[in-house]
């Protein structure tokens, strides 16, 4: 027999009014098709466990989300990237997949977990192109050998952080101030976000 966690009751009760019927419906559907499911709160959101992580749901200010832990391996019509989970932004009960569809996905998720299928490895993002150094930064680096040596020795990520910080300045005065600060920090061997690093 499955378990219902009082923390999930509290989560639903504290959700926005539009979200409460959605979350209750999703919860009841999971219990209906997976009677042995156990509830928990992980990362501050309700999750359902059956031989490991099965699925989870969440409420936000204007939408809810629902997704299967291994859903990328079997949810054919996934709307990834639109919101957490595989079903996009759920704003009403009409946005929830039909019960028959959810039941099929739940059975698939249960079978995956019971068979010990592991989650698909996350695909790695393609490496970004090296940042193009703006002319004013290149000129300032030519005038300061220490800063130039540090900048050249930095990883592409550390160089990009400086380039983006300078390039994102909206006013000429701000850009000039950032450029001077960048050269000073580079001459001291510091990455752009050195203040936040644990020394």
Phi, psi and omega in degrees: 000137181287173179235148173247129184266126179301336177293330177288321174305313181295320179300314180295317181297328182272353180286163177300154184304319181295331186278333186302311179294328179295309181297318179297318179297313180298316180299311181296323179294317178300314180294325181296317185264350175224077187300338181270005185296146176245144180259153176203169172246123177228136182054031177079009183230155178290133175232153180243131186244135174206102187056041183114188181294127181255301181199171180207164179220160180207153176242137177238186184298321186232003178202167173243165175222156178211137180200157178263140183303321180249024186300332180297344182267349182214350179276104188292321185258035183299142177251058182297147177089339180282326178194175175300155178080192184251002189243018176069198182278115180261112183249349178205170179298335179293336179279346181286135177304152179303149183304320180298319179294311179300320180300317178297317179294320179298316179298318179296315180297319178297316181296318177303311182294318180295330180272354179079020177295133181271154176299148177295140178295144180288136179286141179276140179291147178296142180298143181281153176294148176301145181291138177277123184284122179294156185302318183294324177291317179301317180295318180293324179293325179296331182275350183226101186297321180297313180297318180296319180296318178296312182300315181294329181277345182292158173290161177304326180295314180296322177294317181300322180300318177292314181301313181294321180299316180289315184292333183279354179297134184273329182248151181300322181295319180295317180298316180297319179295316179295321179297314179297319179295319180299315181296320179299311181294319179297320178298333177271001178080020186263137171288166184305317184257038183301332182295335185262001181274145176279121181261000000 
